[in-house]
Amino acid sequence: MANVQFITDDHGNRTAVIVPLEDWEKTEKAKDVLEHIYFAGLIDERKGGKATTGLDSLLDEEGRSRAELES
């Protein structure tokens, strides 16, 4: 990541970071891919087992929606 800038407080402690938009977008795409892999792993673990919760409940617990999985 080039051109990363840090915002510091009066004591020099980093409190925020500014990254180029292109780098941010790459990070967000990678995060989305990892979330899909995580959910795929949960589904594989639970295949053949007795359902204890529905997909919508699981997604709700993770702060996600069915629409997000479909995008």
C-alpha positions as CSV (number, residue, x, y, z in Angstrom):
1,M,0.0,0.0,0.0
2,A,1.6,3.2,-1.1
3,N,0.8,6.7,0.2
4,V,-0.7,5.5,3.5
5,Q,-1.1,8.4,5.9
6,F,-1.6,8.2,9.6
7,I,-3.4,10.7,11.8
8,T,-2.0,11.1,15.3
9,D,-3.1,12.6,18.5
10,D,-1.2,15.2,20.5
11,H,1.1,12.4,21.9
12,G,2.0,10.9,18.6
13,N,-0.3,7.9,19.0
14,R,-1.9,6.8,15.7
15,T,-5.7,7.3,15.9
16,A,-6.7,6.8,12.2
17,V,-5.3,6.0,8.8
18,I,-5.9,7.3,5.3
19,V,-5.4,4.8,2.5
20,P,-5.8,5.3,-1.2
21,L,-9.3,4.5,-2.5
22,E,-8.0,1.8,-4.8
23,D,-6.3,0.0,-1.9
24,W,-9.4,0.3,0.2
25,E,-11.6,-1.2,-2.6
26,K,-9.2,-4.1,-3.0
27,T,-9.4,-4.7,0.8
28,E,-13.2,-4.6,0.7
29,K,-13.3,-7.1,-2.2
30,A,-10.9,-9.5,-0.3
31,K,-13.1,-9.2,2.8
32,D,-16.2,-10.1,0.8
33,V,-14.4,-13.2,-0.6
34,L,-13.3,-14.3,2.8
35,E,-16.8,-13.9,4.2
36,H,-18.2,-16.1,1.4
37,I,-15.5,-18.7,2.2
38,Y,-16.4,-18.6,5.9
39,F,-20.1,-19.2,5.1
40,A,-19.3,-22.0,2.7
41,G,-17.2,-23.6,5.4
42,L,-20.1,-23.4,7.9
43,I,-22.5,-24.9,5.4
44,D,-20.1,-27.8,4.6
45,E,-19.6,-28.5,8.4
46,R,-23.4,-28.7,8.9
47,K,-24.3,-30.8,5.8
48,G,-26.0,-34.0,6.8
49,G,-26.5,-32.8,10.4
50,K,-29.7,-31.9,12.1
51,A,-30.5,-28.2,11.5
52,T,-30.5,-26.2,14.7
53,T,-31.0,-22.8,13.1
54,G,-32.0,-21.5,9.7
55,L,-29.9,-19.7,7.2
56,D,-31.6,-16.4,7.8
57,S,-31.0,-16.7,11.6
58,L,-27.3,-17.6,11.0
59,L,-26.9,-14.6,8.7
60,D,-28.7,-12.4,11.2
61,E,-26.3,-13.4,13.9
62,E,-23.4,-12.5,11.6
63,G,-25.0,-9.1,10.8
64,R,-25.5,-10.1,7.1
65,S,-28.5,-10.7,4.8
66,R,-29.4,-13.2,2.2
67,A,-29.2,-10.4,-0.4
68,E,-25.6,-9.9,0.4
69,L,-24.8,-13.5,-0.4
70,E,-26.5,-13.3,-3.7
71,S,-24.5,-10.2,-4.8
